[in-house]
């Protein structure tokens, strides 16, 4: 029995715990995503209406959170958009389509709120099936004019971005203080930091650009 609902304050600690379990050693030894979840909730760019938990048999197994972001065209005109992350499913429930169901549910709610573009950073192999495409195809770059391989764009309304070049800016909440994240991590049950191959994959994607 699967259900999806908005996160409540009573869920905070549990969501931070499952985020930590889902991301620990995935991109780097240890992780900072649970700290991002913690500080994101009180930030002005956080969108509480788009903060969802997934439950299986009344136990939380996943979470997705959205923040405001923006695109700016050559004339300096801003377009308000959204980005999601962290998004996670407990390791024992991964690769069972739960993550896809959670993300697709959130798309409906994003559309209902009037947003028409989502930009994320992630592995194309995870998100292409959900309708995300390379940022280069939509002429969406970062501030230095480059097109990161891991920056992906989804139009919820077709041709929304057509005919312009855009620069993407995410929320300042994404700029994590590593020392504060480490202090926060000490509140949790000890886990061993270690290397795994997914960290190399993350490094390759994070350092790659589309020409």
N, C-alpha and C positions, 0 to 999 in steps of 0.2 A: 504494500500500500504506500504510494508516493503522494506527497502533498507539497505545495510550494506556498509560502506566505512571507509577509514582511518580517524582517528581524525585529525583535523587541529587546529592551534593555536586559531582560533576564537571559537572553541568548549570548550576550557579549563574550563572556569568558569561554563558553563552549565554541563559539565561532573562531575565536583567536586560537584555541587549541587545535581545531581541525585544520585551520589554515597553516599553522606551524607544521603539523604532521604531513600535510600535502606537499609543502614546499621545501621541507628540510633536506638539504644536500642536492636539491634538484638543479639549481642554477649556479650555486656557490656552496662551499662547505658551510653548513648552517642555513639560515635564511633571515630575511627581514620583513617578509610579507605580513606576518601577524602583527608586527609593530605598525605597519602602514594601516592595517585594518583598525587598530586601536586609535590612531591619531586622526584618521580620515573622518570618523563619525562627527567630530566637533568642528570640522573645517567648513568654511562658508561655501566651498564648491561641492561638498558632499550632497547627494540627492537621496534623502531617506526613503522617498517613494519607490526608488529603484534599488533598494537594499533587500535582497531576498535570501531566505534559507530554504533548503530542500530537506524534507523529513521522510524517512522510511520507517514505518511502524513507530511513529511519534518520536524518533531519534534523529537529530540533525546530522546529515551526512554531507551537506554541501552548502555553499554560499556564493553569492555574486553581489558586487557593489559597484555603483556608478558614481562618477564625478563629472562636473561640467568641464568642458574644454572649449577651444575656439579655433576657427580657421580665419586667416586674414588674407584678403586678396591684394593685388598690386596697388590698388587705390587706397588701401588702408581700411577698407570696410570689413567689419568683423561679422562672422557667422557663428552663432552659438551651437555647439554640438555636444556630444557626450563621449565618454570613454569608460570601459569597464575594467575592473581588476582591483584587487585580486579576485579571481574566480577559482573555486577549488571544490574537489570531491575527495572525501577520505580515500586513502590509497586502496583499501580493500574493496571499494565500490567503483574504482576507475575502470575505464574501457568496457562499460556496460550501458552506455548511452545516457547515463544520468546527467552528465555535464551538458550534453547537447540539449536535453530536454529543459534544463534550467536556463541555459542561454536563450533558447528559442522562446521560452515563456517571457523572459525579460524583454526581448525584442518587441513583443506585442505591447507591453506596458510603456516602453520608450516611445513607440509610435503614437500611443494614446495621449502621451504628454506633449506631442507636437514636435518632437525632434525627428530629423530626417537623415542624419549622418552619424555613424559611429566610427571612431578611429581607435585602434588598439595597437599594442606591440605584442607580438607573439609568433609562434612557429606557424608558417603558412600551412604545413601539413595538418595542423590541428583545426585551422579556421577556414580554409578554402571551401570545405563542404558546407559551411554555414553562410556562404555568400560573400565572404571577404575577398578582396582583391589587392594586388600590389598598389601601394600609394602612388607609384609612378603612373598607373593607368588613369588616375584621377587628377594628376598634376598636383599632388599634395606632398610638399617637402617639409623638412625641418628648417630651422632658422639659417643654417649655413648653406641652404640650397640643395642639399643632398637628399637622396631617396633611400632611407634605410630598408634593407631587405625584410626586416621584421615589422615594419610599420604597415599596417593593413587597414583598408577602408571598406566600409559597407554603406551603400546608399539604401535607406529605407524607402525613399521616394526616387524613382528613376530619373536620371539626368539632372539631379539637384546641383551637382558640381560642374556641369558641362560648361565649357567655354572660358574657364578662368584657371589661373594658377593660384594655388593656396599655400600658405605657411601654417603649419600646425603648432599650437601651443597648448600644453597640458597644464593642469593645476599645479601651483607651487607646493601643494601637499605631497607631491611625488618626489620632492627633493628630500631624501631621507638623511637624517643625522645618524651615521653609523654607530657612534658611541652611545647615543641614546637607545638605539635599537638593541645594542648588545646588553645594556643595563636592563632593558625591558625583558629580554630573553631569559635573564637569570631568574625571573619569577616562575618559570615553568620547569617541569620535570626535565632532568638532564637527558640530552640525546647526544650521541657521538657525531661530531663533525667529520666528514670524510669526502674523498673524491669519488665521483662516479661519471660515466661517459656523458651523461646529459649536460654536465657542466661544460664540456668541450663543445658540444653542439650549440649551447647557449652563447658561448664566446664567439663562435664562428658567425652565427646570425647577428649578434650585437655589433660586430665589427664589419659587416658586409653591407654594400650599397648597390642599388640597381642603377645602371648607366642608361 
